[in-house]
Amino acid sequence: MPLSGSCACGAVTFSLAGGAGPVRACHCTACRKQSGHFWAASQAAKADLIIAGTEYVRWFRASPQARRGFCELCGSTLFFEKPGSERISFSAGALDGETGLSLAAHIFVAEKGDYYDITGDVPCFDGFDAAARERGEE
């Protein structure tokens, strides 16, 4: 199923020429501060991500290990990228229409906010999940 998405104002759009990984909900402090809650994202090969409106994408160096891309016009958080990686994460919430994706894991749950609970059968990890690390998706 082809995937596409956009920021809230539509100035930045993106589509995938290839497949996407499963969605992970990240509860780390940095993701919560950046998004206002936990951040749900999927991941794809950088070569498969086609971005239009790149002139509106601004990058914030979130840490020495990663940077986050957002729309400078509306502030939508769209991308998460590690230097040197061939993969890029994109906001699952920015996707348009049916996605066919499903939530595979809650990660960094040791840092989650105290104002909500994680329920259901989706696996939870205190850090990044081992299966994703083995696939090079970290």
N, CA, C and O atoms as a MOPAC input file, in Angstrom:
PM7 MOZYME 1SCF
protein

 N      0.84600 1    -1.17300 1     0.00000 1
 C      0.00000 1     0.00000 1     0.00000 1
 C      0.89700 1     1.24300 1     0.00000 1
 O      1.71900 1     1.40900 1     0.90000 1
 N      0.74400 1     2.11300 1    -1.00000 1
 C      1.57400 1     3.32700 1    -1.02600 1
 C      1.20900 1     4.24600 1     0.14300 1
 O      0.03400 1     4.43100 1     0.46200 1
 N      2.22900 1     4.81200 1     0.76800 1
 C      2.01400 1     5.70600 1     1.88900 1
 C      2.40700 1     7.12200 1     1.51200 1
 O      3.38800 1     7.34900 1     0.80500 1
 N      1.61700 1     8.07100 1     2.00000 1
 C      1.95300 1     9.48300 1     1.82900 1
 C      1.46200 1    10.22500 1     3.05700 1
 O      0.59700 1     9.74700 1     3.79200 1
 N      2.03200 1    11.40300 1     3.26300 1
 C      1.65900 1    12.19800 1     4.41000 1
 C      2.02400 1    13.65000 1     4.22100 1
 O      2.55600 1    14.04600 1     3.18400 1
 N      1.72700 1    14.44400 1     5.24600 1
 C      2.01900 1    15.87300 1     5.16600 1
 C      2.02300 1    16.47800 1     6.55300 1
 O      1.59400 1    15.86700 1     7.53200 1
 N      2.52400 1    17.70200 1     6.60100 1
 C      2.43400 1    18.49100 1     7.82500 1
 C      1.00800 1    19.03100 1     7.94000 1
 O      0.19300 1    18.81700 1     7.04200 1
 N      0.70500 1    19.71900 1     9.02100 1
 C     -0.65200 1    20.23300 1     9.26000 1
 C     -1.09000 1    21.25900 1     8.22100 1
 O     -2.26700 1    21.31300 1     7.86400 1
 N     -0.14900 1    22.07900 1     7.72900 1
 C     -0.53400 1    23.11600 1     6.76900 1
 C     -0.40300 1    22.67100 1     5.32000 1
 O     -0.86200 1    23.37300 1     4.41800 1
 N      0.21300 1    21.52400 1     5.08100 1
 C      0.34200 1    20.99200 1     3.72300 1
 C      1.54300 1    21.50500 1     2.94700 1
 O      1.72400 1    21.12900 1     1.78900 1
 N      2.35600 1    22.34000 1     3.54100 1
 C      3.53400 1    22.86400 1     2.83300 1
 C      4.58000 1    21.78000 1     2.58700 1
 O      5.29900 1    21.82800 1     1.58800 1
 N      4.67000 1    20.80700 1     3.48600 1
 C      5.60400 1    19.69000 1     3.33700 1
 C      4.78600 1    18.42200 1     3.15500 1
 O      3.93200 1    18.09300 1     3.97900 1
 N      5.05800 1    17.72000 1     2.07200 1
 C      4.42000 1    16.43100 1     1.83600 1
 C      5.50800 1    15.39000 1     1.62600 1
 O      6.63600 1    15.71700 1     1.25700 1
 N      5.15700 1    14.14500 1     1.86500 1
 C      6.11900 1    13.07100 1     1.62000 1
 C      5.38700 1    11.82000 1     1.17700 1
 O      4.21100 1    11.62400 1     1.48400 1
 N      6.10000 1    10.98100 1     0.45500 1
 C      5.56000 1     9.69500 1     0.02700 1
 C      6.68600 1     8.68200 1     0.03600 1
 O      7.86500 1     9.03600 1     0.02700 1
 N      6.30500 1     7.42400 1     0.05300 1
 C      7.28000 1     6.34000 1     0.07700 1
 C      7.23200 1     5.57100 1    -1.22000 1
 O      6.16400 1     5.16000 1    -1.67400 1
 N      8.39900 1     5.38000 1    -1.81600 1
 C      8.50300 1     4.57500 1    -3.02200 1
 C      8.65300 1     3.09900 1    -2.66600 1
 O      8.44900 1     2.23700 1    -3.52100 1
 N      9.00400 1     2.79600 1    -1.42300 1
 C      9.17700 1     1.42100 1    -0.95800 1
 C      8.34100 1     1.18400 1     0.27700 1
 O      7.43600 1     1.95600 1     0.59200 1
 N      8.65200 1     0.11500 1     0.96700 1
 C      7.89200 1    -0.26400 1     2.14900 1
 C      8.29700 1     0.50300 1     3.39100 1
 O      9.34400 1     1.14800 1     3.43800 1
 N      7.44200 1     0.41600 1     4.38700 1
 C      7.67700 1     1.06400 1     5.68200 1
 C      7.73500 1     0.00200 1     6.76100 1
 O      7.12000 1    -1.05800 1     6.64600 1
 N      8.47800 1     0.30000 1     7.80600 1
 C      8.55600 1    -0.58900 1     8.95300 1
 C      7.34500 1    -0.42100 1     9.84200 1
 O      6.50900 1     0.45100 1     9.60600 1
 N      7.24700 1    -1.25600 1    10.86600 1
 C      6.13100 1    -1.13300 1    11.80000 1
 C      6.23400 1     0.15400 1    12.61200 1
 O      7.29900 1     0.76600 1    12.69100 1
 N      5.14100 1     0.54600 1    13.19800 1
 C      5.09500 1     1.75700 1    14.01300 1
 C      5.57400 1     1.42600 1    15.42700 1
 O      5.21500 1     0.39600 1    15.99800 1
 N      6.38600 1     2.31600 1    15.96800 1
 C      6.82000 1     2.22400 1    17.35300 1
 C      6.43000 1     3.52000 1    18.05200 1
 O      6.56800 1     4.60900 1    17.49400 1
 N      5.94600 1     3.38600 1    19.26700 1
 C      5.60100 1     4.54900 1    20.07900 1
 C      6.76300 1     4.79500 1    21.02500 1
 O      7.06300 1     3.95700 1    21.87400 1
 N      7.42000 1     5.94500 1    20.88300 1
 C      8.57500 1     6.27000 1    21.71400 1
 C      8.13900 1     7.19100 1    22.84500 1
 O      7.56200 1     8.25400 1    22.61400 1
 N      8.42800 1     6.76000 1    24.07900 1
 C      8.03100 1     7.48900 1    25.27300 1
 C      9.20700 1     8.20800 1    25.92100 1
 O      9.09600 1     8.64800 1    27.06600 1
 N     10.34300 1     8.34000 1    25.21000 1
 C     11.51000 1     8.98900 1    25.81200 1
 C     11.21600 1    10.47200 1    26.06600 1
 O     10.32600 1    11.05400 1    25.44500 1
 N     11.95000 1    11.05000 1    26.95600 1
 C     11.74100 1    12.44300 1    27.32800 1
 C     11.87400 1    13.37400 1    26.12900 1
 O     11.07900 1    14.30100 1    25.97400 1
 N     12.88000 1    13.13200 1    25.27200 1
 C     13.08200 1    14.00500 1    24.10900 1
 C     11.89000 1    13.95400 1    23.16300 1
 O     11.43900 1    15.00000 1    22.69700 1
 N     11.37000 1    12.77000 1    22.86900 1
 C     10.20700 1    12.66700 1    21.98600 1
 C      8.97700 1    13.31000 1    22.60900 1
 O      8.19800 1    13.96500 1    21.91700 1
 N      8.79900 1    13.12600 1    23.91300 1
 C      7.64700 1    13.73900 1    24.58100 1
 C      7.74100 1    15.25600 1    24.53900 1
 O      6.73600 1    15.92900 1    24.31200 1
 N      8.92000 1    15.80000 1    24.75300 1
 C      9.07200 1    17.26100 1    24.72400 1
 C      8.90000 1    17.80600 1    23.30700 1
 O      8.31800 1    18.87500 1    23.12100 1
 N      9.39900 1    17.08200 1    22.31200 1
 C      9.30200 1    17.53100 1    20.92800 1
 C      7.86700 1    17.48300 1    20.41600 1
 O      7.42700 1    18.38200 1    19.70000 1
 N      7.13600 1    16.42500 1    20.78700 1
 C      5.80600 1    16.23300 1    20.21200 1
 C      4.66300 1    16.66000 1    21.12000 1
 O      3.54200 1    16.86600 1    20.65400 1
 N      4.93700 1    16.79300 1    22.41500 1
 C      3.88400 1    17.11200 1    23.36400 1
 C      3.28700 1    15.87700 1    24.01900 1
 O      2.46400 1    16.00700 1    24.92600 1
 N      3.67100 1    14.70400 1    23.59400 1
 C      3.21800 1    13.43300 1    24.15300 1
 C      4.21600 1    12.38800 1    23.67100 1
 O      5.34000 1    12.75000 1    23.32600 1
 N      3.85700 1    11.11800 1    23.63400 1
 C      4.79500 1    10.17900 1    23.02200 1
 C      4.71700 1    10.33300 1    21.51200 1
 O      3.73300 1    10.85400 1    20.98700 1
 N      5.75800 1     9.87700 1    20.80700 1
 C      5.81800 1    10.04600 1    19.35900 1
 C      5.72000 1     8.69200 1    18.69000 1
 O      6.52700 1     7.80800 1    18.97800 1
 N      4.75900 1     8.50600 1    17.81000 1
 C      4.59400 1     7.26700 1    17.05800 1
 C      5.17800 1     7.47100 1    15.66800 1
 O      4.82800 1     8.41800 1    14.96400 1
 N      6.07400 1     6.56500 1    15.28600 1
 C      6.75600 1     6.73000 1    14.00400 1
 C      6.97800 1     5.38900 1    13.32200 1
 O      7.08300 1     4.34900 1    13.97100 1
 N      7.04600 1     5.43900 1    12.02300 1
 C      7.45900 1     4.30800 1    11.20200 1
 C      8.81500 1     4.67500 1    10.61400 1
 O      9.33100 1     5.76300 1    10.86700 1
 N      9.38200 1     3.78300 1     9.84300 1
 C     10.72600 1     3.99900 1     9.32800 1
 C     10.83400 1     3.40900 1     7.91800 1
 O     10.15900 1     2.43500 1     7.58300 1
 N     11.68800 1     4.01500 1     7.11200 1
 C     11.90300 1     3.54000 1     5.74500 1
 C     13.33300 1     3.86100 1     5.32000 1
 O     14.04200 1     4.61400 1     5.98800 1
 N     13.73100 1     3.28700 1     4.21900 1
 C     15.02800 1     3.62700 1     3.63500 1
 C     14.97000 1     5.07700 1     3.16400 1
 O     13.98200 1     5.49800 1     2.56300 1
 N     16.02300 1     5.83500 1     3.43600 1
 C     16.05600 1     7.24200 1     3.00400 1
 C     15.84100 1     7.36200 1     1.50200 1
 O     15.18300 1     8.28900 1     1.03200 1
 N     16.39700 1     6.42200 1     0.75800 1
 C     16.27200 1     6.46500 1    -0.70100 1
 C     14.83000 1     6.30300 1    -1.15800 1
 O     14.50100 1     6.69100 1    -2.28000 1
 N     13.95400 1     5.73900 1    -0.31700 1
 C     12.55400 1     5.52400 1    -0.67100 1
 C     11.63700 1     6.66600 1    -0.24700 1
 O     10.46400 1     6.68500 1    -0.62000 1
 N     12.15500 1     7.61500 1     0.52500 1
 C     11.32600 1     8.72500 1     1.00800 1
 C     11.45900 1     9.91400 1     0.05800 1
 O     12.55500 1    10.43300 1    -0.15600 1
 N     10.34600 1    10.33100 1    -0.50000 1
 C     10.30600 1    11.45900 1    -1.42500 1
 C      9.61800 1    12.61800 1    -0.70300 1
 O      8.45300 1    12.51300 1    -0.32200 1
 N     10.34300 1    13.71900 1    -0.51800 1
 C      9.81600 1    14.86900 1     0.21700 1
 C      9.62700 1    16.04100 1    -0.73900 1
 O     10.54600 1    16.40400 1    -1.47300 1
 N      8.44400 1    16.62500 1    -0.73100 1
 C      8.16900 1    17.86600 1    -1.47200 1
 C      8.00400 1    18.97500 1    -0.44100 1
 O      7.47100 1    18.74900 1     0.64500 1
 N      8.45800 1    20.16000 1    -0.78200 1
 C      8.40400 1    21.28600 1     0.14200 1
 C      9.59300 1    21.30300 1     1.08200 1
 O      9.50100 1    21.79400 1     2.20700 1
 N     10.72000 1    20.76000 1     0.61200 1
 C     11.91100 1    20.69200 1     1.46400 1
 C     12.38000 1    22.06800 1     1.91600 1
 O     13.07600 1    22.18300 1     2.92500 1
 N     12.00800 1    23.11000 1     1.18400 1
 C     12.41100 1    24.46000 1     1.59300 1
 C     11.75400 1    24.87400 1     2.91000 1
 O     12.18900 1    25.82900 1     3.55300 1
 N     10.70000 1    24.14800 1     3.30900 1
 C     10.02600 1    24.44400 1     4.56800 1
 C     10.44000 1    23.50800 1     5.70800 1
 O     10.00400 1    23.68700 1     6.84500 1
 N     11.27100 1    22.52300 1     5.40900 1
 C     11.72900 1    21.59900 1     6.44200 1
 C     12.93900 1    22.19700 1     7.14800 1
 O     13.92300 1    22.56300 1     6.50600 1
 N     12.86200 1    22.29100 1     8.43400 1
 C     13.98000 1    22.73600 1     9.25400 1
 C     14.39300 1    21.58000 1    10.13500 1
 O     13.56500 1    20.78100 1    10.57100 1
 N     15.68100 1    21.50500 1    10.38800 1
 C     16.22600 1    20.40400 1    11.17900 1
 C     16.73700 1    20.92400 1    12.50600 1
 O     17.43200 1    21.93800 1    12.56800 1
 N     16.38400 1    20.21800 1    13.56100 1
 C     16.80700 1    20.52900 1    14.91800 1
 C     17.71400 1    19.40200 1    15.38500 1
 O     17.30900 1    18.23900 1    15.38700 1
 N     18.93700 1    19.73600 1    15.78100 1
 C     19.87700 1    18.74000 1    16.29300 1
 C     19.43100 1    18.40800 1    17.70700 1
 O     19.77000 1    19.11700 1    18.65500 1
 N     18.66900 1    17.32700 1    17.84800 1
 C     18.09300 1    16.93900 1    19.13100 1
 C     19.14400 1    16.39900 1    20.09300 1
 O     19.01000 1    16.53500 1    21.31000 1
 N     20.18100 1    15.79100 1    19.54600 1
 C     21.26800 1    15.22400 1    20.34100 1
 C     22.41800 1    14.94000 1    19.38100 1
 O     22.24500 1    15.06300 1    18.16800 1
 N     23.57900 1    14.56500 1    19.89200 1
 C     24.66300 1    14.18700 1    18.97700 1
 C     24.29600 1    12.96800 1    18.12300 1
 O     24.89800 1    12.73800 1    17.07400 1
 N     23.29900 1    12.18500 1    18.57900 1
 C     22.91500 1    10.97100 1    17.86500 1
 C     21.77000 1    11.15200 1    16.87700 1
 O     21.50200 1    10.24300 1    16.09100 1
 N     21.09200 1    12.28200 1    16.88800 1
 C     19.92300 1    12.40200 1    16.01700 1
 C     19.52600 1    13.85400 1    15.77500 1
 O     19.87000 1    14.75900 1    16.53600 1
 N     18.78600 1    14.03800 1    14.68000 1
 C     18.16800 1    15.32900 1    14.40100 1
 C     16.71300 1    15.09000 1    14.02300 1
 O     16.34600 1    14.00600 1    13.57000 1
 N     15.89000 1    16.11700 1    14.21400 1
 C     14.46000 1    16.03000 1    13.94400 1
 C     14.08700 1    17.08400 1    12.91200 1
 O     14.53100 1    18.23100 1    12.98300 1
 N     13.27000 1    16.67800 1    11.95800 1
 C     12.81000 1    17.58900 1    10.91700 1
 C     11.37700 1    18.01100 1    11.16100 1
 O     10.52600 1    17.18500 1    11.49300 1
 N     11.10800 1    19.30300 1    10.99500 1
 C      9.76300 1    19.82100 1    11.21500 1
 C      9.44100 1    20.88500 1    10.18200 1
 O     10.34600 1    21.44300 1     9.56100 1
 N      8.17400 1    21.16700 1     9.99600 1
 C      7.74300 1    22.23600 1     9.08200 1
 C      7.91600 1    23.57300 1     9.78500 1
 O      7.41300 1    23.77300 1    10.89000 1
 N      8.62700 1    24.48000 1     9.14000 1
 C      8.85300 1    25.79300 1     9.74700 1
 C      7.59100 1    26.65200 1     9.76000 1
 O      7.52600 1    27.62300 1    10.51400 1
 N      6.59700 1    26.32300 1     8.95400 1
 C      5.38500 1    27.13700 1     8.89500 1
 C      4.36800 1    26.76300 1     9.97200 1
 O      3.80300 1    27.64000 1    10.62500 1
 N      4.13500 1    25.46300 1    10.15800 1
 C      3.10800 1    25.04500 1    11.12200 1
 C      3.68200 1    24.33200 1    12.34300 1
 O      2.96700 1    24.12300 1    13.32300 1
 N      4.96100 1    23.95500 1    12.30200 1
 C      5.60000 1    23.32500 1    13.44600 1
 C      5.43200 1    21.82200 1    13.54700 1
 O      5.90700 1    21.21900 1    14.51000 1
 N      4.77100 1    21.19700 1    12.58300 1
 C      4.57100 1    19.74400 1    12.64300 1
 C      5.90100 1    19.00500 1    12.66800 1
 O      6.76700 1    19.24000 1    11.82600 1
 N      6.05700 1    18.10700 1    13.64400 1
 C      7.23200 1    17.24700 1    13.70000 1
 C      7.02400 1    16.12100 1    12.70200 1
 O      6.02700 1    15.40300 1    12.77400 1
 N      7.96000 1    15.96100 1    11.76800 1
 C      7.77400 1    15.00800 1    10.68200 1
 C      8.81300 1    13.89400 1    10.62400 1
 O      8.47000 1    12.75100 1    10.32600 1
 N     10.07700 1    14.20600 1    10.90400 1
 C     11.15000 1    13.24300 1    10.64700 1
 C     12.11500 1    13.13100 1    11.82600 1
 O     12.26100 1    14.05200 1    12.63100 1
 N     12.76000 1    11.98700 1    11.89700 1
 C     13.79800 1    11.71300 1    12.89200 1
 C     14.89400 1    10.95700 1    12.15800 1
 O     14.63900 1     9.93400 1    11.52200 1
 N     16.12800 1    11.47400 1    12.25200 1
 C     17.21500 1    10.90900 1    11.45100 1
 C     18.49700 1    10.82200 1    12.25800 1
 O     18.87900 1    11.76800 1    12.94700 1
 N     19.15900 1     9.67400 1    12.16300 1
 C     20.46900 1     9.49900 1    12.79900 1
 C     21.54600 1     9.70100 1    11.73400 1
 O     21.43800 1     9.15100 1    10.63800 1
 N     22.57600 1    10.47600 1    12.03900 1
 C     23.64400 1    10.70500 1    11.06400 1
 C     24.26100 1     9.38700 1    10.60500 1
 O     24.53800 1     8.50400 1    11.41700 1
 N     24.46800 1     9.26800 1     9.32400 1
 C     25.10600 1     8.09000 1     8.76300 1
 C     24.18500 1     6.90700 1     8.53100 1
 O     24.59800 1     5.91400 1     7.93100 1
 N     22.94400 1     6.99100 1     8.99400 1
 C     22.00700 1     5.88700 1     8.81000 1
 C     21.40100 1     5.94500 1     7.40900 1
 O     21.21300 1     7.02200 1     6.84400 1
 N     21.10600 1     4.79100 1     6.87300 1
 C     20.43600 1     4.70100 1     5.57100 1
 C     18.91800 1     4.73100 1     5.72600 1
 O     18.18800 1     4.63900 1     4.73900 1
 N     18.44100 1     4.85900 1     6.96900 1
 C     17.01100 1     4.84000 1     7.25600 1
 C     16.59300 1     6.16900 1     7.90000 1
 O     17.41300 1     6.88200 1     8.47900 1
 N     15.31100 1     6.47600 1     7.78400 1
 C     14.75400 1     7.67500 1     8.39000 1
 C     13.39000 1     7.34000 1     8.96400 1
 O     12.62300 1     6.58900 1     8.36200 1
 N     13.08800 1     7.89600 1    10.12400 1
 C     11.77500 1     7.71500 1    10.73000 1
 C     10.88000 1     8.87900 1    10.32700 1
 O     11.34700 1    10.00100 1    10.13200 1
 N      9.59900 1     8.59700 1    10.20800 1
 C      8.62600 1     9.64300 1     9.87800 1
 C      7.40500 1     9.47100 1    10.77600 1
 O      7.08600 1     8.36100 1    11.20200 1
 N      6.74000 1    10.55900 1    11.05200 1
 C      5.60300 1    10.57900 1    11.96000 1
 C      4.44100 1     9.77300 1    11.40200 1
 O      3.95100 1    10.04800 1    10.30600 1
 N      4.00100 1     8.77000 1    12.16900 1
 C      2.83900 1     7.98200 1    11.74700 1
 C      1.58500 1     8.85800 1    11.74700 1
 O      0.68100 1     8.64400 1    10.94000 1
 N      1.52700 1     9.83200 1    12.63600 1
 C      0.38000 1    10.72900 1    12.70100 1
 C      0.25700 1    11.65400 1    11.50900 1
 O     -0.81100 1    12.22100 1    11.27700 1
 N      1.32600 1    11.81700 1    10.75100 1
 C      1.29600 1    12.68400 1     9.57100 1
 C      0.82700 1    11.94500 1     8.31800 1
 O      0.62600 1    12.56500 1     7.27300 1
 N      0.65200 1    10.63300 1     8.41400 1
 C      0.23300 1     9.84900 1     7.25000 1
 C     -1.21900 1    10.12500 1     6.90000 1
 O     -2.04600 1    10.38700 1     7.77400 1
 N     -1.51600 1    10.06000 1     5.60800 1
 C     -2.86400 1    10.30900 1     5.10200 1
 C     -3.58500 1     8.98200 1     4.86500 1
 O     -2.99700 1     8.03500 1     4.34300 1
 N     -4.83900 1     8.92000 1     5.24300 1
 C     -5.68200 1     7.77400 1     4.92700 1
 C     -5.25900 1     6.47400 1     5.58900 1
 O     -4.51800 1     6.46600 1     6.57200 1
 N     -5.74400 1     5.38100 1     5.03100 1
 C     -5.42800 1     4.04400 1     5.52900 1
 C     -3.94800 1     3.76900 1     5.28800 1
 O     -3.40400 1     4.11900 1     4.24100 1
 N     -3.30100 1     3.13800 1     6.26900 1
 C     -1.86400 1     2.89100 1     6.14800 1
 C     -1.50700 1     1.41700 1     6.07200 1
 O     -0.48600 1     1.06600 1     5.48000 1
 N     -2.31600 1     0.54900 1     6.65100 1
 C     -1.98300 1    -0.86200 1     6.72700 1
 C     -0.89900 1    -1.15200 1     7.75900 1
 O     -0.48500 1    -2.30100 1     7.90800 1
 N     -0.43500 1    -0.13500 1     8.47200 1
 C      0.60900 1    -0.30900 1     9.48000 1
 C     -0.02700 1    -0.65300 1    10.82500 1
 O     -1.21800 1    -0.42600 1    11.03900 1
 N      0.77600 1    -1.19800 1    11.71800 1
 C      0.28100 1    -1.46500 1    13.06000 1
 C      1.37700 1    -1.15800 1    14.07900 1
 O      2.56600 1    -1.15000 1    13.76000 1
 N      0.94500 1    -0.90800 1    15.29800 1
 C      1.87300 1    -0.60700 1    16.37500 1
 C      2.57400 1    -1.89200 1    16.79800 1
 O      1.92100 1    -2.87000 1    17.16300 1
 N      3.91400 1    -1.89000 1    16.74800 1
 C      4.70400 1    -3.07900 1    17.05400 1
 C      5.31400 1    -3.04600 1    18.44100 1
 O      5.56200 1    -4.09800 1    19.03100 1
 N      5.56300 1    -1.84600 1    18.97900 1
 C      6.24600 1    -1.76300 1    20.27100 1
 C      6.10000 1    -0.37600 1    20.87700 1
 O      5.94000 1     0.62700 1    20.18200 1
 N      6.16200 1    -0.36300 1    22.19700 1
 C      6.33500 1     0.86900 1    22.96700 1
 C      7.79100 1     0.83700 1    23.41600 1
 O      8.23300 1    -0.14100 1    24.01900 1
 N      8.53800 1     1.90100 1    23.12600 1
 C      9.95000 1     1.92700 1    23.49400 1
 C     10.23600 1     3.06100 1    24.47700 1
 O      9.50000 1     4.04500 1    24.54800 1
 N     11.30400 1     2.90100 1    25.22000 1
 C     11.70900 1     3.85700 1    26.25300 1
 C     10.58900 1     4.12000 1    27.25800 1
 O     10.38000 1     5.25500 1    27.68600 1
 N      9.87300 1     3.05600 1    27.63000 1
 C      8.75500 1     3.20500 1    28.55800 1
 C      9.21400 1     3.59000 1    29.96400 1
 O      8.41600 1     4.08300 1    30.76000 1
 N     10.47400 1     3.37200 1    30.27200 1
 C     10.99400 1     3.78800 1    31.58200 1
 C     10.96500 1     5.30700 1    31.73000 1
 O     11.02500 1     5.81900 1    32.84800 1
 N     10.87500 1     6.03800 1    30.61000 1
 C     10.84400 1     7.50000 1    30.63800 1
 C      9.44400 1     8.07000 1    30.40000 1
 O      9.29200 1     9.28800 1    30.30200 1
 N      8.43500 1     7.23200 1    30.30800 1
 C      7.08700 1     7.72300 1    29.97500 1
 C      6.57400 1     8.69400 1    31.03100 1
 O      7.03800 1     8.69300 1    32.17100 1
 N      5.62800 1     9.50900 1    30.64300 1
 C      5.01000 1    10.44200 1    31.57100 1
 C      4.18700 1     9.71600 1    32.62200 1
 O      3.66700 1     8.63000 1    32.36700 1
 N      4.06900 1    10.30200 1    33.78100 1
 C      3.30300 1     9.66800 1    34.85200 1
 C      1.80100 1     9.91500 1    34.73200 1
 O      1.03100 1     9.39600 1    35.54100 1
 N      1.37600 1    10.68300 1    33.75700 1
 C     -0.03200 1    11.04500 1    33.60700 1
 C     -0.80900 1    10.08900 1    32.70300 1
 O     -1.99500 1    10.31200 1    32.46100 1
 N     -0.17700 1     9.03700 1    32.20100 1
 C     -0.88400 1     8.07500 1    31.36500 1
 C     -0.35700 1     6.66600 1    31.62000 1
 O      0.74300 1     6.47000 1    32.13700 1
 N     -1.17500 1     5.70000 1    31.23900 1
 C     -0.81200 1     4.29000 1    31.35000 1
 C     -0.69800 1     3.69800 1    29.95300 1
 O     -1.35600 1     4.14900 1    29.01500 1
 N      0.13700 1     2.69300 1    29.83100 1
 C      0.24000 1     1.93300 1    28.59200 1
 C     -0.51600 1     0.63500 1    28.82300 1
 O     -0.17500 1    -0.13000 1    29.72500 1
 N     -1.53100 1     0.38300 1    28.02200 1
 C     -2.33500 1    -0.81900 1    28.17100 1
 C     -2.32700 1    -1.61200 1    26.86700 1
 O     -1.87700 1    -1.11700 1    25.83400 1
 N     -2.81500 1    -2.80900 1    26.92100 1
 C     -2.91200 1    -3.63900 1    25.73200 1
 C     -1.78700 1    -4.65400 1    25.64900 1
 O     -0.99300 1    -4.80200 1    26.57800 1
 N     -1.73000 1    -5.34800 1    24.52400 1
 C     -0.80000 1    -6.45500 1    24.34100 1
 C      0.46600 1    -6.09000 1    23.57500 1
 O      1.29000 1    -6.96800 1    23.32200 1
 N      0.64800 1    -4.83900 1    23.20100 1
 C      1.82800 1    -4.43300 1    22.43900 1
 C      3.05200 1    -4.51700 1    23.35400 1
 O      3.01200 1    -4.01200 1    24.47600 1
 N      4.14000 1    -5.14600 1    22.89500 1
 C      5.33600 1    -5.28700 1    23.74200 1
 C      5.90900 1    -3.92700 1    24.16400 1
 O      5.87200 1    -2.95800 1    23.40600 1
 N      6.43800 1    -3.88300 1    25.38800 1
 C      7.03800 1    -2.67600 1    25.95100 1
 C      8.50500 1    -2.93100 1    26.26000 1
 O      8.87700 1    -4.01100 1    26.71900 1
 N      9.33800 1    -1.92000 1    26.00200 1
 C     10.77400 1    -2.02000 1    26.23300 1
 C     11.25500 1    -0.77400 1    26.95400 1
 O     10.78300 1     0.32800 1    26.67600 1
 N     12.19600 1    -0.94200 1    27.88200 1
 C     12.75700 1     0.20900 1    28.59300 1
 C     13.65200 1     1.04700 1    27.68800 1
 O     13.83700 1     2.23800 1    27.93800 1
 N     14.20500 1     0.45000 1    26.64800 1
 C     15.01100 1     1.14400 1    25.65000 1
 C     14.45100 1     0.82300 1    24.28400 1
 O     13.24100 1     0.67300 1    24.11300 1
 N     15.34600 1     0.71800 1    23.30900 1
 C     14.93500 1     0.34800 1    21.96400 1
 C     14.74800 1    -1.15200 1    21.91600 1
 O     15.47700 1    -1.86600 1    22.60400 1
 N     13.79700 1    -1.67300 1    21.13100 1
 C     13.56800 1    -3.10800 1    21.15200 1
 C     14.64500 1    -3.86400 1    20.36700 1
 O     15.11500 1    -3.40200 1    19.32700 1
 N     15.01700 1    -5.01200 1    20.87700 1
 C     16.13200 1    -5.80600 1    20.34300 1
 C     15.90900 1    -6.24500 1    18.90600 1
 O     16.86000 1    -6.27200 1    18.12500 1
 N     14.68400 1    -6.58800 1    18.53200 1
 C     14.41700 1    -7.04100 1    17.16500 1
 C     14.70700 1    -5.93700 1    16.15800 1
 O     15.27500 1    -6.20400 1    15.09900 1
 N     14.32800 1    -4.70700 1    16.47000 1
 C     14.59400 1    -3.58200 1    15.57100 1
 C     16.09300 1    -3.32800 1    15.48300 1
 O     16.61300 1    -3.02600 1    14.40900 1
 N     16.78000 1    -3.44800 1    16.60100 1
 C     18.22700 1    -3.24000 1    16.61600 1
 C     18.92000 1    -4.24900 1    15.68200 1
 O     19.84200 1    -3.89600 1    14.94600 1
 N     18.46000 1    -5.49900 1    15.72500 1
 C     19.02300 1    -6.54800 1    14.87000 1
 C     18.81500 1    -6.23900 1    13.39000 1
 O     19.65000 1    -6.58900 1    12.55600 1
 N     17.70200 1    -5.58300 1    13.06500 1
 C     17.41700 1    -5.22900 1    11.66500 1
 C     18.09500 1    -3.91400 1    11.26000 1
 O     17.96500 1    -3.48500 1    10.11400 1
 N     18.80400 1    -3.28300 1    12.17100 1
 C     19.48000 1    -2.02300 1    11.86500 1
 C     18.55700 1    -0.82700 1    11.86800 1
 O     18.87600 1     0.19100 1    11.25400 1
 N     17.41800 1    -0.91700 1    12.54400 1
 C     16.42300 1     0.15600 1    12.55500 1
 C     16.59500 1     1.12200 1    13.71800 1
 O     15.83300 1     2.08300 1    13.82500 1
 N     17.54500 1     0.90500 1    14.56900 1
 C     17.69600 1     1.76700 1    15.75000 1
 C     18.04600 1     3.18600 1    15.34400 1
 O     18.21200 1     4.05100 1    16.20400 1

